[in-house]
């Protein structure tokens, strides 16, 4: 019976360490930013680790009052690019904690 309790304590310590490591990784991730772009860099969007858009940059030469739709499409494409990059970074960063576990909806 004693061996079982020792293993349980060891497992609990490992879980606590993993929780601390995950929390630290989430904090570090929240401070990171990624940049998405469209139109060959004519429109750029920066997203932080909390998936908040923190900056949008539009080059003057892409602004055409006669073609607002194109500008809207570029902003949308750059935003989606930035969000995808942040998702990829999140999955890469947090995936190390769920390797080998089948936890639907984790990250």
CORTA-V489297 format. One record per pair of residues at least 24 apart in sequence whose ideal C-beta (glycine too) atoms are under 8 Angstrom apart, sorted by the first residue. I is the first residue (numbers start at 1). J is the second residue. D is the distance in Angstrom with one decimal. If there is no record, write none. Layout:
BEGIN
i	j	d
I	J	D
I	J	D
END
This chain:
BEGIN
i	j	d
18	97	6.1
21	97	7.0
22	94	7.1
22	97	5.1
25	93	5.5
25	94	6.3
25	96	7.9
25	97	7.3
26	94	7.3
28	93	7.7
29	89	7.1
29	90	6.2
29	93	5.3
29	94	7.4
32	89	6.7
34	82	5.7
34	85	4.2
34	86	5.1
34	89	6.2
35	82	6.2
35	85	7.6
36	77	8.0
36	78	4.8
36	79	6.4
36	80	7.0
36	81	3.1
36	82	2.8
36	83	7.1
36	84	7.3
36	85	5.9
37	78	5.3
37	81	6.3
38	73	7.8
38	74	4.5
38	75	7.6
38	77	3.7
38	78	4.1
38	81	6.5
39	74	4.7
39	77	7.7
39	78	7.8
42	74	6.2
43	71	7.6
43	74	4.2
43	75	5.6
43	77	7.6
43	78	4.5
44	78	5.9
45	75	7.2
45	78	4.3
45	79	4.8
45	81	7.4
45	82	4.5
46	82	6.6
47	79	7.8
47	82	4.2
47	83	5.9
47	85	7.6
47	86	5.0
48	86	7.9
49	86	6.7
49	89	7.7
49	90	7.4
51	83	6.4
51	86	6.0
53	79	6.6
53	82	7.5
END
